[in-house]
């Protein structure tokens, strides 16, 4: 069974930066359609950014120009710059291993004004 583990969350002031990481229990390259989601307090989980099967990157409109998704051979990353209070939430890594969708346990990001 493949597991995803997020890290890098924390408390930051508006305008600050954080870098989230997502590590896989298997080679990260064996996981497809990998993406970052977030769940703001009291709201539904939403897509933030991802890397598709052809390595095309996509972003939610709310984070374009501020967030950058990337990967290397071991991890998926989310560089978050110019953070805003509305970016507060639990951030999750999600991917597909074969036909199985896998979620990490999440890491909390809190942005204060």
Secondary structure by P-SEA (a helix, b strand, c coil): cbbbbbcbbbbbcccbbbbbbbbbccccccccccbbbbbccccccccccccccccbbbbcccccccccccccccbbbbbbcccccccccbbbbbbbcccbbbbccbbbbbbcc
